[in-house]
Amino acid sequence: MFFVLSQLFMKRKTKVVHLISFFMLLGAAFPIGSCKGRFESAKGSEISPALAGPADGLDYGQVTITNGDRTVTFTKMPERVVAFNSYITENMLALGLGGKIAATSAMSPGNTPLAEFAEEYAKIPEIQRSHEVAISYDPELVAGQVSTFTDRSWGTVEMFLDKGINSYIISGTLAADETIDNVYEDLENLGKIFKVEDRARELIGQMKAKVAAVTRVTGGVADKVKVFVMDSNNGNEIYTTSKGLESQLIELAGGINVTRGESPSRWFNTSVETLVERNPDIIIFNVYGTVPVEDKIAFINENPALADVTAVKNQNYVIIPLQNVMQDIRAADTVQTLAKAFYPDLF
């Protein structure tokens, strides 16, 4: 049940069930920042290389999309986009829109661009969070999570609108309970805005096919694995997920998020006692930020209260870059990778 792709944990005795490569390739075999704003891939991606963007001189007309409770109208194609999150950046690259990205926010430490986009991604300026900095790149569209649209972050929607700049908010961050359908919605909307609807439909179709291939295999599993997400900890408090995209990806892969519905918020703090009570079969460790994942694993392994938890006794751990469970084209491949970790005998 081990897919070791790195020597990252050779210094420890921890046996990792499934380590997702930090330099991921989007897979043909149906594979797969602070977190509080809130895929492994094999070689030979089924998603074809990014297509060229819209033809120059295209008669744009008018495009209107619904973005949460807002209606956003475009009378010309945005030529300069500032992406406040790397998720929107990768989605645009997958749609062949790299030439439209004027700047992006840096990925969280421990996360790297998909291999097929790495060269193009490296050419995009990475900028610090600031309204003034964003404006300095003369954007015609800004895009990101809802949490980035505040006056203390990149600036509010109104602040940009006052300057004649449209805003796109990642739809999953507007939803009460984000799902992979929200990723499809973002791709569809970007396809409309940039007149690459065919490309968007292609990507969405491929993602849906990957998920369906997994659920056909795991749908008949009677005794589903119980999963706990270890995002971070503060003392004995553990930050984990109650709902949202990561929780749904676990479920699409055939697992049960043991803290599903424990809080009205997507993410919440719980205790070591909860982990003991829920007794998961597998623990997922999210990788991001400056805290090494080894420290998160050590917190679990060295806590005597957790010694009899099934996942800890069996060292059944999945280590995953946070980017893989966010509002990104990676989501469909994440379902495959999680399913392989949950049910290795079925794949």
VENQUI-V859916 format. One record per backbone hydrogen bond with DSSP energy under -0.5 kcal/mol. NH is the residue of the N-H (numbers start at 1). CO is the residue of the C=O. Records with the same first field share a line. If there is no record, write none. Layout:
BEGIN
NH->CO  CO
END
This chain:
BEGIN
3->17
5->3
10->7
12->9
16->14
17->317
18->317
19->3
20->18  319
24->22
25->41
28->43
32->40
37->34
38->35
40->333
41->32
46->27
48->46
58->55
60->58
63->74
65->72
67->65  70
70->67
72->65  70
74->63
81->100
82->141
83->81  103
84->82  143
89->85
90->86
91->87
92->88
93->89
94->90
95->91
96->93
97->92
100->97
101->98
102->81  100
103->81
104->125
105->83
106->127
111->108
115->24
117->114
118->114  115
121->117
122->118
123->119  120
124->121
125->102
127->104  125
130->128
131->153
134->130
135->131
136->132
137->133  134
138->135
139->134
140->80
141->80
142->166
143->82
144->168
148->145
149->146
150->148
153->150
154->148
155->148  150
160->156
161->157
162->158
163->160
164->161
165->160
166->140  164
168->142
170->144
173->170
174->171
175->171
182->179
183->179  180
184->180
185->181
186->182
187->183
188->184
189->185
190->186
191->187
192->188
193->189
194->190
195->192
196->191
200->196
201->197
202->198
203->199
204->200
205->201
206->202
207->203
208->204
209->205
210->206
211->207
212->208
213->209
214->210
215->211
216->212
217->213  214
218->214
219->215
221->218
224->222
227->256
228->282
230->228  284
231->229  239
232->239
234->237
237->234
238->270
239->232
240->238  268
242->266
243->266
248->244
249->245
250->246
251->247
252->248
253->249
254->251
255->250
256->225
258->227  256
260->257
261->242
262->259
268->240
270->238
272->236
275->271
276->272
277->273
278->274
279->275
281->226
282->226
283->316
284->228
285->318
286->230  284
287->320
288->286
292->290
295->292
296->292
297->293
298->294
299->295
300->296
301->297
302->298
303->300
304->302
306->303
307->304
309->306
311->280
312->309
313->309
314->310
315->312
316->311
317->315
318->283
319->18
320->285  318
322->287
324->321
325->322
326->323
328->326
331->328
332->329
333->330
334->32  330
335->331
336->31  332
337->333
338->334
339->335
340->336
341->337
342->338
343->339
346->343
347->344
END
